[in-house]
Amino acid sequence: MKKTLKEVSNLGEKNNDLEKLANKYKEVKKELQILEDLMESVPISIVISTFEGNLSNCNSHSLKLFKYNTKEEFLAVPAIDLYFNPDDREKFLIQIHKGVVKDYQVLLKRKDGVTFWGSLSSVSQKIGDQIYFINSLQDITMRKISEDKLKESEERFRMLTEQNLMGIAILQHDRYV
């Protein structure tokens, strides 16, 4: 009879341990859902990738930016295939090895092959033996086009002023500048 009571007692302890484990599982699941909601709430692309170039998670903004229909389809693409120039991935890896990457401007490509300029920021996170990159990405194509147009305009103005034999004055708010 003593042996049976001891076995029942042990079963009670194991049941208590299982309840604690189940509660911990619920807590972790809730925290994961909060992180997923956070990833979806930000208006930029977030992609989690490995050092080897495997994509492990992303938000819906990433699918829109790269023109993929499903998360599964996007996550099956190697990270290097998202770069227009594969050497830019190697340059990124060199930079991330030095620490946090901020505003790495790189030419990327969508599923249909159309290129766009992206601003990539990234931090690395080691979980177990695996290194992950938490990447945020914004499309800066319009900014790059505007910068190029401004440079062209400034160059034309500089050439005009340097090659003009007559003096040029700029009048602003009824004053010469």
VOBA-226796 format. One record per atom (N, C-alpha, C): residue number from 0; atom name; x, y, z; residue in one letter. Coordinates in nm, 2 decimals. Each point is the difference from the previous one (the first is absolute). Example, Ala and Ser with C-alpha at 12.3 -4.5 7.8 and 13.67 -1.06 7.14 Angstrom:
   pos   site     east    north       up   code
     0      N     1.32    -0.57     0.78      A
     0     CA    -0.09     0.12     0.00      A
     0      C     0.09     0.12     0.00      A
     1      N    -0.04     0.11    -0.07      S
     1     CA     0.09     0.11     0.00      S
     1      C    -0.08     0.11     0.08      S
***
This chain:
   pos   site     east    north       up   code
     0      N     0.08    -0.12     0.00      M
     0     CA    -0.08     0.12     0.00      M
     0      C     0.09     0.13     0.00      M
     1      N     0.11    -0.01     0.07      K
     1     CA     0.09     0.12     0.01      K
     1      C     0.05     0.03    -0.14      K
     2      N     0.04    -0.10    -0.07      K
     2     CA     0.05     0.02    -0.13      K
     2      C    -0.10     0.06    -0.09      K
     3      N    -0.12    -0.03     0.00      T
     3     CA    -0.11     0.05    -0.08      T
     3      C    -0.02     0.15     0.04      T
     4      N     0.00     0.04     0.13      L
     4     CA    -0.01     0.13     0.04      L
     4      C     0.11     0.09    -0.05      L
     5      N     0.12    -0.06     0.00      K
     5     CA     0.12     0.07    -0.05      K
     5      C    -0.01     0.02    -0.15      K
     6      N    -0.05    -0.10    -0.07      E
     6     CA    -0.02     0.02    -0.14      E
     6      C    -0.10     0.10    -0.04      E
     7      N    -0.11     0.01     0.08      V
     7     CA    -0.11     0.10    -0.02      V
     7      C     0.06     0.14     0.03      V
     8      N     0.08     0.01     0.10      S
     8     CA     0.07     0.12     0.04      S
     8      C     0.09     0.05    -0.12      S
     9      N     0.07    -0.09    -0.05      N
     9     CA     0.09     0.03    -0.11      N
     9      C    -0.08     0.04    -0.12      N
    10      N    -0.11    -0.06    -0.03      L
    10     CA    -0.09     0.04    -0.11      L
    10      C    -0.05     0.14     0.02      L
    11      N    -0.04     0.03     0.12      G
    11     CA    -0.05     0.13     0.03      G
    11      C     0.11     0.11    -0.02      G
    12      N     0.13    -0.03     0.03      E
    12     CA     0.11     0.09    -0.02      E
    12      C     0.02     0.02    -0.15      E
    13      N    -0.01    -0.12    -0.07      K
    13     CA     0.02     0.01    -0.15      K
    13      C    -0.11     0.08    -0.06      K
    14      N    -0.12    -0.02     0.05      N
    14     CA    -0.12     0.07    -0.06      N
    14      C     0.02     0.15     0.03      N
    15      N     0.05     0.04     0.12      N
    15     CA     0.03     0.14     0.03      N
    15      C     0.11     0.06    -0.10      N
    16      N     0.10    -0.08    -0.02      D
    16     CA     0.11     0.04    -0.09      D
    16      C    -0.06     0.02    -0.14      D
    17      N    -0.09    -0.09    -0.05      L
    17     CA    -0.06     0.01    -0.13      L
    17      C    -0.09     0.13    -0.01      L
    18      N    -0.07     0.03     0.11      E
    18     CA    -0.08     0.12     0.00      E
    18      C     0.09     0.13    -0.01      E
    19      N     0.11     0.00     0.07      K
    19     CA     0.10     0.11    -0.01      K
    19      C     0.05     0.01    -0.14      K
    20      N     0.03    -0.11    -0.06      L
    20     CA     0.06     0.00    -0.13      L
    20      C    -0.11     0.05    -0.10      L
    21      N    -0.12    -0.04     0.02      A
    21     CA    -0.11     0.04    -0.09      A
    21      C    -0.03     0.15     0.02      A
    22      N     0.01     0.05     0.12      N
    22     CA    -0.01     0.15     0.02      N
    22      C     0.11     0.07    -0.06      N
    23      N     0.12    -0.05     0.01      K
    23     CA     0.12     0.07    -0.06      K
    23      C    -0.02     0.00    -0.16      K
    24      N    -0.05    -0.11    -0.05      Y
    24     CA    -0.02    -0.01    -0.15      Y
    24      C    -0.10     0.11    -0.04      Y
    25      N    -0.11     0.02     0.08      K
    25     CA    -0.10     0.10    -0.03      K
    25      C     0.06     0.14     0.00      K
    26      N     0.09     0.02     0.10      E
    26     CA     0.06     0.13     0.01      E
    26      C     0.09     0.03    -0.12      E
    27      N     0.08    -0.10    -0.04      V
    27     CA     0.09     0.02    -0.11      V
    27      C    -0.08     0.02    -0.13      V
    28      N    -0.11    -0.08    -0.01      K
    28     CA    -0.08     0.02    -0.12      K
    28      C    -0.06     0.14    -0.01      K
    29      N    -0.04     0.05     0.12      K
    29     CA    -0.06     0.14     0.00      K
    29      C     0.11     0.10    -0.03      K
    30      N     0.12    -0.02     0.05      E
    30     CA     0.11     0.09    -0.04      E
    30      C     0.03     0.00    -0.15      E
    31      N     0.00    -0.12    -0.05      L
    31     CA     0.03    -0.01    -0.15      L
    31      C    -0.11     0.07    -0.08      L
    32      N    -0.13    -0.01     0.05      Q
    32     CA    -0.10     0.07    -0.07      Q
    32      C     0.01     0.15     0.01      Q
    33      N     0.05     0.05     0.11      I
    33     CA     0.02     0.14     0.01      I
    33      C     0.11     0.04    -0.09      I
    34      N     0.11    -0.08    -0.02      L
    34     CA     0.11     0.04    -0.09      L
    34      C    -0.05    -0.01    -0.14      L
    35      N    -0.08    -0.09    -0.04      E
    35     CA    -0.06    -0.01    -0.13      E
    35      C    -0.09     0.12    -0.03      E
    36      N    -0.08     0.04     0.10      D
    36     CA    -0.08     0.12    -0.02      D
    36      C     0.08     0.12    -0.02      D
    37      N     0.11     0.01     0.08      L
    37     CA     0.09     0.12    -0.01      L
    37      C     0.06     0.00    -0.14      L
    38      N     0.05    -0.11    -0.05      M
    38     CA     0.06    -0.01    -0.14      M
    38      C    -0.10     0.05    -0.10      M
    39      N    -0.13    -0.04     0.01      E
    39     CA    -0.10     0.04    -0.09      E
    39      C    -0.04     0.15     0.01      E
    40      N     0.02     0.06     0.12      S
    40     CA    -0.05     0.13     0.02      S
    40      C     0.09     0.11    -0.05      S
    41      N     0.12    -0.03    -0.02      V
    41     CA     0.10     0.10    -0.05      V
    41      C    -0.02     0.02    -0.15      V
    42      N     0.01     0.12    -0.05      P
    42     CA    -0.02     0.02    -0.15      P
    42      C     0.12    -0.02    -0.08      P
    43      N     0.09    -0.09     0.03      I
    43     CA     0.12    -0.03    -0.07      I
    43      C     0.01    -0.15    -0.02      I
    44      N     0.09    -0.04    -0.09      S
    44     CA     0.02    -0.14    -0.01      S
    44      C     0.10    -0.05     0.11      S
    45      N    -0.04    -0.11     0.06      I
    45     CA     0.09    -0.07     0.09      I
    45      C     0.02    -0.14    -0.04      I
    46      N     0.13    -0.04    -0.01      V
    46     CA     0.03    -0.14    -0.05      V
    46      C     0.10    -0.05     0.10      V
    47      N    -0.02    -0.12     0.05      I
    47     CA     0.10    -0.07     0.08      I
    47      C     0.07    -0.11    -0.08      I
    48      N     0.13     0.01     0.00      S
    48     CA     0.08    -0.09    -0.09      S
    48      C     0.11    -0.06     0.08      S
    49      N     0.07    -0.10    -0.06      T
    49     CA     0.11    -0.06     0.07      T
    49      C     0.13     0.05    -0.07      T
    50      N     0.11    -0.02     0.06      F
    50     CA     0.13     0.03    -0.06      F
    50      C     0.02    -0.07    -0.14      F
    51      N    -0.05    -0.12     0.00      E
    51     CA     0.01    -0.08    -0.13      E
    51      C    -0.09     0.06    -0.11      E
    52      N    -0.10     0.08     0.04      G
    52     CA    -0.08     0.06    -0.11      G
    52      C    -0.14    -0.06    -0.01      G
    53      N    -0.04    -0.08     0.10      N
    53     CA    -0.14    -0.05     0.00      N
    53      C    -0.09     0.10     0.07      N
    54      N    -0.12     0.02    -0.06      L
    54     CA    -0.10     0.09     0.06      L
    54      C    -0.08    -0.09     0.10      L
    55      N    -0.02     0.05     0.12      S
    55     CA    -0.07    -0.08     0.10      S
    55      C    -0.14     0.06     0.03      S
    56      N    -0.01     0.13    -0.01      N
    56     CA    -0.13     0.07     0.03      N
    56      C     0.00     0.13    -0.07      N
    57      N    -0.12     0.06    -0.02      C
    57     CA    -0.02     0.13    -0.06      C
    57      C    -0.14     0.05     0.04      C
    58      N    -0.02     0.13    -0.03      N
    58     CA    -0.13     0.05     0.02      N
    58      C    -0.07     0.02    -0.14      N
    59      N    -0.12     0.04     0.00      S
    59     CA    -0.08     0.02    -0.13      S
    59      C     0.06     0.11    -0.08      S
    60      N     0.06     0.10     0.06      H
    60     CA     0.06     0.11    -0.07      H
    60      C     0.11    -0.05    -0.09      H
    61      N     0.07    -0.10     0.04      S
    61     CA     0.11    -0.06    -0.08      S
    61      C    -0.06    -0.07    -0.12      S
    62      N    -0.11    -0.06     0.01      L
    62     CA    -0.06    -0.07    -0.12      L
    62      C    -0.04     0.11    -0.10      L
    63      N    -0.06     0.11     0.05      K
    63     CA    -0.04     0.11    -0.09      K
    63      C     0.12     0.06    -0.07      K
    64      N     0.11     0.03     0.08      L
    64     CA     0.11     0.06    -0.05      L
    64      C     0.07    -0.08    -0.11      L
    65      N     0.01    -0.13     0.02      F
    65     CA     0.07    -0.09    -0.09      F
    65      C    -0.09    -0.06    -0.10      F
    66      N    -0.13     0.03     0.01      K
    66     CA    -0.11    -0.05    -0.09      K
    66      C    -0.02    -0.15     0.00      K
    67      N     0.00    -0.06     0.12      Y
    67     CA    -0.02    -0.14     0.01      Y
    67      C    -0.15    -0.02     0.05      Y
    68      N    -0.06    -0.11    -0.04      N
    68     CA    -0.14    -0.02     0.04      N
    68      C    -0.02    -0.07     0.14      N
    69      N     0.09    -0.08     0.03      T
    69     CA    -0.01    -0.07     0.13      T
    69      C     0.13     0.00     0.08      T
    70      N    -0.02    -0.01     0.13      K
    70     CA     0.12     0.00     0.09      K
    70      C     0.09    -0.12    -0.03      K
    71      N    -0.06    -0.12    -0.02      E
    71     CA     0.07    -0.12    -0.03      E
    71      C     0.09     0.02    -0.13      E
    72      N    -0.06     0.06    -0.10      E
    72     CA     0.07     0.02    -0.12      E
    72      C     0.12     0.09     0.02      E
    73      N    -0.02     0.11     0.07      F
    73     CA     0.11     0.09     0.03      F
    73      C     0.11    -0.06     0.09      F
    74      N    -0.04    -0.07     0.10      L
    74     CA     0.10    -0.06     0.09      L
    74      C     0.08    -0.11    -0.07      L
    75      N    -0.04    -0.05    -0.11      A
    75     CA     0.07    -0.11    -0.07      A
    75      C     0.11     0.06    -0.09      A
    76      N     0.00     0.14    -0.01      V
    76     CA     0.10     0.06    -0.08      V
    76      C     0.13     0.03     0.08      V
    77      N     0.12    -0.04    -0.06      P
    77     CA     0.12     0.03     0.07      P
    77      C     0.02     0.16     0.01      P
    78      N     0.06     0.05     0.11      A
    78     CA     0.02     0.14     0.01      A
    78      C     0.08     0.06    -0.11      A
    79      N     0.10    -0.07    -0.05      I
    79     CA     0.08     0.05    -0.11      I
    79      C    -0.08     0.03    -0.12      I
    80      N    -0.11    -0.07    -0.03      D
    80     CA    -0.08     0.02    -0.11      D
    80      C    -0.08     0.13     0.00      D
    81      N    -0.01     0.06     0.12      L
    81     CA    -0.07     0.13     0.01      L
    81      C     0.09     0.12    -0.03      L
    82      N     0.13    -0.03    -0.02      Y
    82     CA     0.09     0.11    -0.03      Y
    82      C     0.02     0.00    -0.15      Y
    83      N     0.00     0.12    -0.06      F
    83     CA     0.03     0.01    -0.15      F
    83      C     0.14    -0.04    -0.02      F
    84      N     0.10     0.04     0.08      N
    84     CA     0.14    -0.04    -0.01      N
    84      C     0.03    -0.09     0.12      N
    85      N     0.03    -0.13    -0.02      P
    85     CA     0.02    -0.09     0.11      P
    85      C     0.12     0.04     0.09      P
    86      N     0.10     0.08    -0.06      D
    86     CA     0.11     0.05     0.08      D
    86      C    -0.05     0.09     0.11      D
    87      N    -0.11     0.07    -0.02      D
    87     CA    -0.06     0.09     0.11      D
    87      C    -0.04    -0.08     0.12      D
    88      N    -0.03    -0.13    -0.01      R
    88     CA    -0.03    -0.08     0.12      R
    88      C     0.13    -0.03     0.07      R
    89      N     0.10    -0.02    -0.07      E
    89     CA     0.13    -0.02     0.07      E
    89      C     0.05     0.12     0.07      E
    90      N    -0.02     0.12    -0.06      K
    90     CA     0.03     0.13     0.07      K
    90      C    -0.08     0.02     0.12      K
    91      N    -0.13    -0.04    -0.01      F
    91     CA    -0.09     0.00     0.12      F
    91      C     0.05    -0.08     0.11      F
    92      N     0.05    -0.13    -0.03      L
    92     CA     0.05    -0.09     0.10      L
    92      C     0.12     0.06     0.07      L
    93      N     0.09     0.06    -0.08      I
    93     CA     0.12     0.07     0.06      I
    93      C    -0.04     0.11     0.10      I
    94      N    -0.10     0.08    -0.04      Q
    94     CA    -0.05     0.11     0.08      Q
    94      C    -0.06    -0.06     0.13      Q
    95      N    -0.09    -0.10    -0.01      I
    95     CA    -0.07    -0.05     0.12      I
    95      C     0.10    -0.07     0.09      I
    96      N     0.11    -0.05    -0.05      H
    96     CA     0.10    -0.06     0.08      H
    96      C     0.06     0.10     0.10      H
    97      N     0.01     0.13    -0.05      K
    97     CA     0.06     0.11     0.08      K
    97      C    -0.10     0.05     0.10      K
    98      N    -0.13    -0.04    -0.01      G
    98     CA    -0.10     0.05     0.10      G
    98      C    -0.13     0.03    -0.07      G
    99      N    -0.07     0.09     0.05      V
    99     CA    -0.14     0.04    -0.06      V
    99      C     0.02     0.07    -0.13      V
   100      N    -0.09    -0.04    -0.10      V
   100     CA     0.00     0.07    -0.13      V
   100      C    -0.11     0.10     0.00      V
   101      N     0.03     0.12    -0.03      K
   101     CA    -0.10     0.11    -0.01      K
   101      C     0.00     0.06    -0.14      K
   102      N    -0.12     0.00    -0.06      D
   102     CA    -0.02     0.07    -0.13      D
   102      C     0.10    -0.04    -0.11      D
   103      N     0.02    -0.13    -0.02      Y
   103     CA     0.08    -0.06    -0.10      Y
   103      C    -0.08     0.01    -0.13      Y
   104      N     0.04     0.09    -0.09      Q
   104     CA    -0.08     0.02    -0.12      Q
   104      C     0.05    -0.09    -0.11      Q
   105      N    -0.10    -0.08    -0.05      V
   105     CA     0.03    -0.11    -0.09      V
   105      C    -0.10    -0.01    -0.11      V
   106      N     0.04    -0.04    -0.12      L
   106     CA    -0.10    -0.03    -0.10      L
   106      C    -0.05    -0.14     0.01      L
   107      N    -0.13    -0.02     0.01      L
   107     CA    -0.06    -0.13     0.02      L
   107      C    -0.09    -0.03    -0.12      L
   108      N    -0.05    -0.12     0.00      K
   108     CA    -0.09    -0.04    -0.11      K
   108      C    -0.13    -0.07     0.06      K
   109      N    -0.11     0.03    -0.07      R
   109     CA    -0.12    -0.07     0.03      R
   109      C    -0.02    -0.13    -0.07      R
   110      N    -0.10    -0.07     0.03      K
   110     CA    -0.03    -0.13    -0.06      K
   110      C     0.00     0.00    -0.15      K
   111      N    -0.06     0.11    -0.05      D
   111     CA    -0.01     0.02    -0.15      D
   111      C     0.13     0.05    -0.06      D
   112      N     0.11     0.02     0.08      G
   112     CA     0.13     0.05    -0.05      G
   112      C     0.01     0.15    -0.01      G
   113      N    -0.10     0.07     0.03      V
   113     CA     0.01     0.15     0.01      V
   113      C     0.08     0.04     0.12      V
   114      N     0.10     0.09    -0.02      T
   114     CA     0.09     0.04     0.10      T
   114      C    -0.06     0.12     0.08      T
   115      N     0.05     0.02     0.12      F
   115     CA    -0.04     0.12     0.08      F
   115      C     0.11     0.02     0.10      F
   116      N     0.01     0.12     0.05      W
   116     CA     0.10     0.03     0.10      W
   116      C    -0.06    -0.02     0.14      W
   117      N     0.08    -0.06     0.08      G
   117     CA    -0.05    -0.03     0.14      G
   117      C     0.10     0.06     0.10      G
   118      N    -0.05     0.03     0.11      S
   118     CA     0.08     0.04     0.12      S
   118      C    -0.01    -0.11     0.10      S
   119      N     0.11    -0.07     0.03      L
   119     CA     0.00    -0.11     0.08      L
   119      C     0.06     0.03     0.14      L
   120      N    -0.06    -0.03     0.10      S
   120     CA     0.06     0.00     0.14      S
   120      C    -0.02    -0.13     0.06      S
   121      N     0.10    -0.05     0.08      S
   121     CA     0.00    -0.13     0.05      S
   121      C     0.08    -0.01     0.13      S
   122      N    -0.05    -0.10     0.08      V
   122     CA     0.08    -0.04     0.12      V
   122      C     0.00    -0.15     0.00      V
   123      N     0.11    -0.05     0.06      S
   123     CA     0.01    -0.15     0.01      S
   123      C    -0.04    -0.05     0.13      S
   124      N    -0.05    -0.12     0.01      Q
   124     CA    -0.05    -0.06     0.12      Q
   124      C     0.04    -0.14     0.00      Q
   125      N     0.07    -0.05     0.10      K
   125     CA     0.04    -0.14     0.01      K
   125      C    -0.10    -0.07     0.09      K
   126      N    -0.06    -0.11    -0.06      I
   126     CA    -0.09    -0.08     0.07      I
   126      C     0.05    -0.15    -0.01      I
   127      N     0.05    -0.05     0.11      G
   127     CA     0.07    -0.13     0.00      G
   127      C     0.12     0.01    -0.08      G
   128      N     0.02    -0.08    -0.10      D
   128     CA     0.12     0.00    -0.09      D
   128      C    -0.03     0.08    -0.13      D
   129      N    -0.12     0.05    -0.02      Q
   129     CA    -0.04     0.07    -0.12      Q
   129      C     0.01     0.15     0.02      Q
   130      N     0.05     0.07    -0.10      I
   130     CA     0.00     0.15    -0.01      I
   130      C    -0.11     0.04    -0.09      I
   131      N    -0.08     0.09     0.05      Y
   131     CA    -0.11     0.06    -0.08      Y
   131      C     0.02     0.14    -0.02      Y
   132      N    -0.05     0.06    -0.11      F
   132     CA     0.00     0.14    -0.03      F
   132      C    -0.14     0.05     0.01      F
   133      N    -0.02     0.10     0.08      I
   133     CA    -0.14     0.06     0.00      I
   133      C     0.02     0.13    -0.09      I
   134      N    -0.06    -0.01    -0.11      N
   134     CA     0.02     0.10    -0.11      N
   134      C    -0.13     0.09    -0.01      N
   135      N     0.02     0.13    -0.01      S
   135     CA    -0.11     0.09    -0.04      S
   135      C     0.04     0.06    -0.13      S
   136      N    -0.09     0.02    -0.09      L
   136     CA     0.03     0.05    -0.13      L
   136      C    -0.11     0.09    -0.05      L
   137      N     0.04     0.11    -0.06      Q
   137     CA    -0.09     0.10    -0.06      Q
   137      C     0.04     0.02    -0.14      Q
   138      N    -0.10     0.02    -0.09      D
   138     CA     0.02     0.04    -0.14      D
   138      C     0.03     0.15     0.00      D
   139      N     0.12     0.03    -0.05      I
   139     CA     0.05     0.14    -0.01      I
   139      C     0.02     0.04    -0.15      I
   140      N    -0.07    -0.07    -0.09      T
   140     CA     0.02     0.02    -0.14      T
   140      C    -0.03     0.15    -0.04      T
   141      N    -0.11     0.05     0.05      M
   141     CA    -0.04     0.14    -0.03      M
   141      C     0.10     0.10     0.06      M
   142      N     0.05    -0.03     0.11      R
   142     CA     0.10     0.09     0.06      R
   142      C     0.13     0.00    -0.08      R
   143      N     0.04    -0.12    -0.05      K
   143     CA     0.12    -0.01    -0.09      K
   143      C    -0.02     0.08    -0.13      K
   144      N    -0.12    -0.02    -0.06      I
   144     CA    -0.03     0.07    -0.12      I
   144      C     0.00     0.15     0.02      I
   145      N    -0.06     0.05     0.11      S
   145     CA     0.00     0.14     0.04      S
   145      C     0.14     0.05     0.02      S
   146      N     0.09    -0.08     0.07      E
   146     CA     0.14     0.04     0.02      E
   146      C     0.07     0.02    -0.14      E
   147      N    -0.02    -0.10    -0.09      D
   147     CA     0.06     0.00    -0.13      D
   147      C    -0.04     0.13    -0.08      D
   148      N    -0.13     0.03     0.01      K
   148     CA    -0.05     0.11    -0.08      K
   148      C     0.05     0.13     0.06      K
   149      N     0.02     0.01     0.13      L
   149     CA     0.05     0.12     0.07      L
   149      C     0.15     0.01    -0.04      L
   150      N     0.08    -0.11    -0.01      K
   150     CA     0.14     0.01    -0.04      K
   150      C     0.01     0.05    -0.14      K
   151      N    -0.09    -0.05    -0.09      E
   151     CA     0.00     0.04    -0.14      E
   151      C    -0.03     0.15    -0.01      E
   152      N    -0.09     0.04     0.07      S
   152     CA    -0.04     0.15     0.00      S
   152      C     0.11     0.08     0.05      S
   153      N     0.06    -0.04     0.11      E
   153     CA     0.12     0.08     0.06      E
   153      C     0.11     0.00    -0.10      E
   154      N     0.03    -0.11    -0.07      E
   154     CA     0.11    -0.01    -0.10      E
   154      C    -0.03     0.10    -0.12      E
   155      N    -0.13     0.00    -0.04      R
   155     CA    -0.03     0.09    -0.11      R
   155      C     0.01     0.14     0.04      R
   156      N    -0.04     0.03     0.12      F
   156     CA     0.01     0.14     0.05      F
   156      C     0.15     0.04     0.02      F
   157      N     0.08    -0.09     0.05      R
   157     CA     0.14     0.03     0.01      R
   157      C     0.07     0.02    -0.13      R
   158      N    -0.03    -0.09    -0.10      M
   158     CA     0.05     0.02    -0.13      M
   158      C    -0.04     0.13    -0.07      M
   159      N    -0.13     0.04     0.02      L
   159     CA    -0.05     0.12    -0.05      L
   159      C     0.08     0.12     0.06      L
   160      N     0.01     0.00     0.13      T
   160     CA     0.07     0.12     0.06      T
   160      C     0.15     0.00    -0.03      T
   161      N     0.06    -0.11    -0.01      E
   161     CA     0.15    -0.01    -0.03      E
   161      C     0.03     0.04    -0.14      E
   162      N    -0.09    -0.03    -0.10      Q
   162     CA     0.03     0.02    -0.14      Q
   162      C    -0.06     0.13    -0.05      Q
   163      N    -0.07     0.07     0.08      N
   163     CA    -0.07     0.13    -0.04      N
   163      C     0.11     0.11     0.01      N
   164      N     0.01     0.07    -0.11      L
   164     CA     0.10     0.11     0.00      L
   164      C    -0.06     0.13     0.07      L
   165      N    -0.13     0.00     0.02      M
   165     CA    -0.06     0.12     0.06      M
   165      C    -0.02    -0.04     0.15      M
   166      N    -0.01     0.10     0.08      G
   166     CA    -0.03    -0.03     0.14      G
   166      C    -0.14    -0.05     0.03      G
   167      N    -0.02    -0.07     0.10      I
   167     CA    -0.13    -0.06     0.03      I
   167      C    -0.03     0.04     0.15      I
   168      N    -0.11     0.05     0.02      A
   168     CA    -0.04     0.04     0.14      A
   168      C    -0.13    -0.07     0.03      A
   169      N    -0.02    -0.04     0.13      I
   169     CA    -0.12    -0.07     0.04      I
   169      C    -0.08     0.10     0.09      I
   170      N    -0.12     0.02    -0.04      L
   170     CA    -0.09     0.09     0.08      L
   170      C    -0.10    -0.08     0.08      L
   171      N     0.00     0.02     0.13      Q
   171     CA    -0.09    -0.08     0.08      Q
   171      C    -0.06     0.10     0.11      Q
   172      N    -0.13     0.01     0.01      H
   172     CA    -0.07     0.09     0.09      H
   172      C     0.05     0.14    -0.02      H
   173      N     0.01     0.04    -0.12      D
   173     CA     0.04     0.14    -0.04      D
   173      C     0.14     0.03     0.05      D
   174      N     0.08    -0.10     0.01      R
   174     CA     0.15     0.02     0.04      R
   174      C     0.08    -0.09    -0.09      R
   175      N     0.12     0.05    -0.03      Y
   175     CA     0.10    -0.08    -0.07      Y
   175      C     0.06    -0.10     0.10      Y
   176      N     0.01    -0.12    -0.04      V
   176     CA     0.06    -0.10     0.08      V
   176      C     0.15    -0.03    -0.04      V
***
